[in-house]
Amino acid sequence: MEKKRVFITGLVIALLSFTVLVAGNNASSAVQTSENASITKTGNVNTSSAPVQTSENASMTKTGNVTNATPGEPVTVAQGRSFTITLRSNPSTGYRWDPQYDRAALSLTDSVFISDPNPHNLVGVPGSQVFTFQGLAKGTTTITFDNVSPSQIVTEQTTYTVTVT
């Protein structure tokens, strides 16, 4: 009986350690995708906008149709143009990013989860949540992303300042 208890205790500790390791991968950052990445649509969004494009060297000032925002840097976008914000995520843990923004100034046009490369087809692989917004009204506003736990507790926040010109 004692060996069984020790085994179960060890198993629980290993699972908790794995959960903490996976949850630690929820830090926000922009990522580059590969051909092995899978895309999953999430949220209630309008998918009629231009496709999401990411780039390591994306400019913060709007020059094309989609610009990937860098954490902590202000975003400048022309009225009617789109930009993306990419946050590290692992929806299999039950955590999710919930954007709070002025709907008169910005429109969330798309939200997709892009899994990290997964050559062994493992379950629960982290990745990135890519949010695409469109600038609607001229002015400066903010987008605050709350990282919400399965129990609806905000565990992390990140804020972006957006100027629509």
N, C-alpha and C positions, 0 to 999 in steps of 0.2 A: 504493500500500500504506500509506503514511504517513497519508493522509487517512482511510482506513478505520480505522486504529488510533486516531486522534484522535477520530473519530466514536464508536467503541465506548467509548472511555474516558469521553467526555462523557456518553454514555447511562448507563453504570454509575454515574457520579457523581450524575446526576439521579435514578436509581432509589434509590440509597442515601440521598440527601437526602430523598426522599419517604418512605422507610421510617422515617427518624429523626423526621420530622414527624408521621407517623401514630402511631408508638410514643409520642411525647410526649403524645398525647391520652389515655393510659392513667391519668392522675392520677385519684384517687378524689374523687367529689363526687356529691351528689344532683342529679337533673335533672327537669325537667318534660317530659312527653311531648306530642306533637301527634297530630292525626288521621292524619298521613302516616307515623307510626311503624309499623314492622313488628315483630312479636313472634315469637321463636323459642324453643321449649322446649329446655333443655339439662340435662344431668346426669341422675342417677338419683334422681328425686324423686317424692313422692306429690302428685298434683295435685287431691286431693279437698278441699283447704282452700278458704277463701274467696278470691275474686279479689284480686289485688294492687291496691292503691290508693296513689297518690302524691299529695302535697300540698306546696306551698311552705311552708305555715304549720303543718306537722304538729307536734303537741305531743309531747314526749318521754315524758310520763306517759300510760299506756294509758287511753284513754277510749272509743274505738271498737273495731273488730275489727282494724284494721291501722294501724300507725303507722310512718312512714318515719324511720329514725334519721339524725341529723346527724353527720357525721364529727367525732370528738373529743369528742362529748357522750355522757355515760352514758345508757343506755337503761333505763327502768323499765317492766316489763310485768306484767300480772296473770297468774297461773298459768292456763294453758289458752288464753291470748290470743296473737295474732300480731303481729309487727312486721316491717318490711322494712328492708334495707340496700341502697342503690343505689351501685354503683361504676362509674366510666367504664371502658369496655372496647372492644376491637376484636378479636373472635375470628378475623378473617381474617388477622391477623398471626401466629397460632399461640399467642399469649399467652392465659392464662386465669387467673381468680381461683379459688383453692382454699381454702375455709373450713375452719379447724381449730377445733373446739369440743367441749365436754363433752356427749356424746350422752345422758347421764342427765339433764342440766339443760335442754337445748334440742333441738328437732327441726327439721331443714331440711325444710320442706313444699313449697317451690316454688323454681324458679330459671328466670328468663326473660331473654332478651336483647332489648332494645328499641332498634332502630336509630334513629339521628338521622334527621330528615327527609331524604329522598333523591328529590327531584323528577325527577332525570335518570336514575334507576335505575342508579347507579354501583355497581361491585363494591368491597367493602372499606370501606364507610362505617362509622365508629365509632358507638358508642351507649353504652348502659348495661346492666349486668347487675344484675337486681333479685333479691335473695335474700329469701325469706320464711321466717322462723323462728317456732316456737311455743314459749312458755315451758312447761316440763314440771314442774320441781322448784323449790321456793322456795329462794332464796339468790342469791349473786352469782357470776358466771362471766365468762369472756371469749370473744370470737370473734376469731381472728386470720385475716386473709385474706392468703394468699401469692399474689403475681402471678408465675406460673410461665411461663418461656420455653419455646419448643419443645424446647430441649435439657434441660428439667427443672431449670433453675437459677432460684432465687427471686430476682427482680429488685427487688421492692418488697414491703413489708408494711404493713398497717394493722390496728389492733386496736380493738375495741369492748368496753366493759365493760357487762354486762347484769345487772340485778337483777330477779329474778322474785319478785313479792309474792303 
